[in-house]
Amino acid sequence: MNSSRLGIRTRITGGSLLIAILISVIAGIVIYTQVERLVNESQARILEGIAGQYVTAITTGDTEELDMPGHGQLVLVVDSSGAIAVDTFPADLAAQTPDLVARRDGTRTVEAGSAEFLVRSTSVDAADGTWHVITASDSDTNVLDEVAWLLIVSIAVINIAFGASSWLIGSAALGPVSQLRRSAAALVASPSTETLPVGAARDEISELAETLNTLIAELRASAERERQIVSDASHEIRTPLAIIQTRLELAQREARSLDDMKVDVAAAQRTLARLSSLAASLLELSRIDAQHSSGSATVGALVAELAEAADRGRLRVADRNILIDYTDDISSPSAVVAVSEEDFGRVCDNLVGNAVHAIRDRGSVQLRLAEEQGAVILTVTDDGGGMNEDFVPLALDRFSRQSEARTGGGAGLGLPIVAGIAANAGGLVELRNDPGVGLCVSVRLPTRQPHGNTLTPG
């Protein structure tokens, strides 16, 4: 039988009962052995006491008329010539007299017929030679049998009681677990904001309930975020789709000339480009959320990617009076960051794009990659006027936009993408806002040495 298919209570009871049976059997064997030893020693002492009077008489030479033993006492006395002086042995045992005399002194068990006897032999030196005093008694097997049965019954009763107790204790111990399961089933059946009950006792069950409550809270928050993303994405997609449809209908029905039609189609294309950008951002966010491995790159590779990001930004503003420059202060290019070069480039592009949208026609964007103990910090600073102070706490939320001035009509996903990539790499994003002047975004990424296995937070 596969024990994993059994219930926890059954496994606890069965395991405890097996251990109890093993211990009780060992204890029973030890007890029986000790009882057997005590019985044999007691019988040996009795036989020694019975033989004592004859040993004394033979030693003192008073052997002319030896006293007969008491009722039920089995005694055999053989003189130095081999004659029987005293004999109360049963016939089957008396028949073994030559063998008993020939054996060494001591106590042993002898079978005679269907009976078993405990026999003690004693040699006594006298003036006329060596006498032999042999005493015997029925082996006390009945007593030992009774002890054996008593032990068996006692062990059986104790183990049955122990098994029942284990079952009850297991039931009591698993009671809170069953309650927890019922509460969880109730939560699944009727979605609500409630959580699992946590018992007053600070034990493993309450810790399990707290851990499950944390998981439930995270799952609810994740589900809420998904619902919100779907809602926001639906809203964002619906608007450009409506615009595209309207523009195309105008081009089809109301355009009076080819130029009018081109204007409407161009407007529809711009809206379609915005929709395509939104879809790409949503896919990027989905990839970041589902990403199990954040990638890896050396700090030296990030420096090269930073330069390329600056070049891409310059191409973007080639027709505007905007200066985009970069600097780096790196002394350990071989250090490793848990972010891929592609993702780091996407971070730079999003931050440069936001800064360029904020600046509009004239200004500057400064990119800098610096090294601190256990981390590299990317800072992107612009002079685009900064943000509204009330919006700063919401800037990293998805689909959050303060105005056209900062987002350039985007969907409000640029900074959330940056925050998601940084979080996957074990880093964080900070905003330093100077209203009326500009904004500085810092992305802190922990580093490790190439031979290390873990990131070292700064």
N, C-alpha and C positions, 0 to 999 in steps of 0.2 A: 504494500500500500504506500502511495506517495504521501508522506507526512505533510507536504506543503498544501495538500487539498483539505486537510483538517482545519477546523477552527482554532483560533488562538487559545481559547479556553480548554479545548480538548487536548491540544498539544502541551499546554502547561500542566494539566492534570495528569496526562499520560507520562510526561517526562518526570514529574515529581514522584508519581507512583512507581515508576521503574527504579528510580534512585532509592526510594524508600524500601522497595522489595529487596534490592541488592544489599543495602545496609542491614536490613533486618535479618536476611538469610545469613550474612556473615556473622552478625551478632548472635544469632541462634546457634550457629555451629560452635562459636567460641564458648557460649554458655553451656551447651551440651557437653563439650569436651571438658570443661572445668567441673561440671557436676559428675561426669564419669570418673574423673581423676579423684575427686573428693570421696566418692562412694568406694572406689577401689582402695584408697588410702585408709578409709575408715574400717573396711573389712580386714585389711592387712593388719591394722593395729589390734582388732578383736582377735584375729588368729594368733597374733604374737602374744597376746595376753593369755589365751587358752593354753598355748604351748609353754608359757612361762613356768607354771607349777611343775610340769614334768621335767623341764630343763633343770630346775632347781633341785628336784629330787634326785635326778641322775647325777648331777654335779656333786651333791653331798653324799652320794652312795646309798641313799634311802630308796632302793629299787625292789625290795623284797615284795612289797604289796603296793602297787601304784593305784591311786584313787581313780575311779571311773569318772569320765567327764560328765558335765551336767547334761540335762535333757536337750536334745537337738544338736549338741556339739559333736562334730566329727573329728575324731582323733585316732591316729595310728602311730603306735610306738614300737619300734623294732630294736631289739637289743643287739649287742655286739656280735652275737653268733648268728643273727638273722632271724631269730625267733620273734613272733608277734607277742608283745607284752600287753598292749591295749589296742583294741580295734573296734571302732564304732562306724567305720566307713560302710557305705552301701556296697553291694556285691560288685557292681560294674566298676566302681572306683577302686575297691580293694584288689580287684584283679590286676590293676596296674601298679601294685606295690613294688615289684622289682625295679620297674622303670622310675618310679618316684624316688626310691632310695638311691638309685644310681645318679640322679640328677644333682646339680649343684644346689646349694642352699639358696633360698629366695622365694619369691611369691610369683605364681604364674597361673594362667587359666588352663584348665584341663577339661576335655570333653570325655564323658563317660556315658555310653549309651546315648540316650536322648537328652541328657542333662549336661549342664556346664557348671564346673566348680572352680572356685578360687582356692588354690592349694599353696600352703606355705611349708617349705621343708627346712628343718633345722638339724644340723649335726652337732652332737654333744660328746665331747671326749670324757670318758670315765676310766676308772682303774683297770677294768677288764677289756677296754677297747672303745670303739665309737658306736654310740647309739644314734638313732634317727627318730626325731619327733616330727610328725607330719600332721598338720591341722588343715581342715578344709571347711568350706561353706558354699551353699548354693550361690552361684553368681547372681547378683541382684539385677538381673535383666528386666524384671518387671518394673522396678523403680525407674530404671533408665528409659524403658519404653513409655512409661507414664510421663516422665519429664519430656521426652521427645514429642509426644502427642500434645502436651501442654504448650510446648514452644510453638509447634505448628499452628495450633488453634489461636494462640495469642498473637503470633505474627500475622495470621490471616485477618483477625479482627482489627489489629492495629492498622494494617495496610488498607483495609476497607474504610476504616474511619479516616485515615489520612487522605485517601483518594476523595472521599466525600468532602472533607474539609478543603482540600485543594480546589475542588470544583466550586465550592461556595466562595472561597477566597478569590479565585479567578473571576467568578461572576461579579463579585463586588468590585474588584479592581477594574474590570472591563465595563462596568456600568456607565461611568462617565464617557467612555469611548462610544458605547451604543447611543447614549444621549447626544453626543457630538455628531454621530452619523445621522440620527433622526433630524437634528437641527439643520444639518447640511442638506438633507433631502428636502426639508421644508423650504429652505432658501432656494433650491433649484426649482421646486414646484411653483413657488410664488415669488418672483423676483421682488426684492425690496432693498432698502438701505440698511437693514439690520445685519448684524454679524453673529458669529457663533458665540454661545455663552462661555465665559471663562470662569472656572471654579475658583472658590476662595483659597483652596490649598495651592501652594506654590510647588506643584509637582510636574512630572513629565506631561501629564494630560493637559494641564493649563498652559504649559509652554507650547504644546502642539496646537492648542486652540489659538493662542496668540500668533503663532507662525501662520496658521491657516487664515486668520483674520487679516494679517498683513498681505498674504497672497490674494485674498478676496478683494481687498482694497485696491491692490495694484491691477488686478484683472478688471475691476469695475472702472478704474481710472483709464485703463487702456481701452476698454470698450467705449467709454465716454469720448476719449480722444478720437477713436475711429469714427464714431457717429458724428462728432463735430467736424472732422476732416471731410467726411462724405458730404455733410451738409454744406460746409464752406466751399468744397470743390464743386458741388452741384451749382451753387450760386455763382461761383466764378466762371464756370463753363457756360452756364445758361445765358449770361449776359453777352459774351462775345458771339455765341451762336445766334442769338437774336439779332445782333448787329449785322453779322454776315448775311443772315437771311434777308433782313430789311434792305441792305445795300444791293444784294443781287436782285431782289424784286424791283427796286427802283431802276437798276440798270436795265432790267428786262422790260418794264412797263412804261417808265416815264422819261427815259433818256431820249432826248431829241436829236442828239448827234453822237458821233463816235467819241468825241472828247468828253461829253457828259458820261457816257458809259465807262470810259477809262477811269474817270475820277471815282465813280462808284466802285468799280472793280479794285482799284488801288486801295481804297478805304477798306474794302472787304479783305484784301490781302494783308493789310496791316493788322487788322483784327485777328485774322487767321494766324499770323505770326505770333501775336500775343497768346492766342489759344495754344499754339504749339509749344511756346515757352512754358506755359502753365502746366501742360501735360508732362513736359520733360522734368519740371521741378517736382511735380507730384510723384513721378517715377523715381526720381532721385531720393526723395524723402522716404518712399517705400523701401528702396534699397538700403538706405541707412538704418531704418528701423529693423529690417530683417537681417542685417549684417552680423554674423557671428565672429568673423575675424576682421579686424580693422586694418590689416595690412602692415607693411613695415618698410621703412626707408631710412637711409643715413641722413644725418644733418647736412652733410655736403651735398647730397642729392636735392635736399630742400632749398639750399642756396641757389642751385642751378635752376630749379623750378621757379623760385622767386624772381630771378632775372627774366625768365621767359614770360611770367605773368605780367611783369612791368612792360615788356615789349608788346604783349597782346593789348594791354591797356592803352599804350601809346597809339597803336593802330586804330583803336576804337575812337579816340578823340583827335584823330589826325587833322580834322577840319575845325578844331576848336582850340582856344588859347588855354589849354590845361597842361600843366607840367606834372608828369608822373616819374618819380625817381625812387630808387631803392638803395639801401645800405645793409651791410651785414657785419656782425661782430661775433664771429664764430672761431673758437680755438680748438674745438673737438669735433672735426667733421666726420669722424668715424663713429660717433655716438649714434644710437638707433632710436627712432621715434616710431610709435605704433600707429602710423598713418601712411598710406601709399602716396607716391608722388602725384598720382592723378587726383586723389582727394585733396591733397595740399594745394595743388594748382586750382582746384575748384573753389577752395576757401579764399584764395587770393583773388580769383576772378570775381567772386560774388562781392567781396568787400570793396574791390576797386570799382565794380559796377555801381554799387550803392553810392560810393563817394562821388563818382562822375555824375550820376543823376542829381545828386544834391548840389554840386557846383554849378551845373548848367553850362555857362559859357566861358568863364575865366576863373582860374584858381590853381591849386596844386594838391597833389596826393603823394604822400610819403609812405613808402613801405620799408619796414626795418625788421630784420631777423636777428635777435640777440640771444645770448646764452647766459643762463643763470644756473646756480647749483641744482643739478638734477632736472633741468627743463630748458626748452627753447621757447622764446616768446616772439610771436609775430604781431607787429603793431601796424595798423593802417590808419593814418591821420589825414584828415582833409580840412579844408577851410570853407566848407559848404554851409555854414550857419548853424550846424548842430540840430538837435531835436527839441521838440517840446518836452519839458521836464516830466510832465504827466505821462508821456508815452514811453519813457525810458524803461520802466519796469515791464512793459508789454512788448518791447522791441523784439525779443527772442521767441515770442509766441507765433504760431503759424497763422497765416492770413491776417496778421495785424499790420495796419497801415495808418500812419498819422495824417498824411496828406500826399498830394502829388509831388510836393517839393522834394521829399526824401526818396520815394520809391519809384518815381518816374512812371507811374501807372502800372507798376508790377503787382503781383499777387501777394506780396508780403511773405515770401518764402526764402528769400536770400539769406537773411540772418538765421532763421531756424535751420537751414541746411548747414550753415557754418557751425552752429551750436551742436547739431547732431553728429557731425564728423568729429568735432572736438571731444564730445562725450564718449564716442566709441573708442577714441584713443586715450581715454583716461584724463582728458584735459578739461579746460573750462574757458568760457568767453566772458570778458568784462567790457563794459562800455563806460568811457569817460566823456561826458557830454559838457560842452561849453556853449550854451545858447547864444546865438548871434555870431559865434566865431566858427566852431567846427566840432567834429566828433573824432574820437580816437577809439578804435576797437582793438582790444588785445586778446590774442588767442594763445593760451599757455598749454604747451604739450610736454608731458614728462618724457625723459630720455633714460636710456640704459646703455651700458657698455656692450660691445658686440658679443662678448663671451657670457653675458648675464642672461638670466631667464625671466626676470621680472622687471617691470618698470619701476623707477625710483621717483616718486612724486617730489616735486620741489617744494 
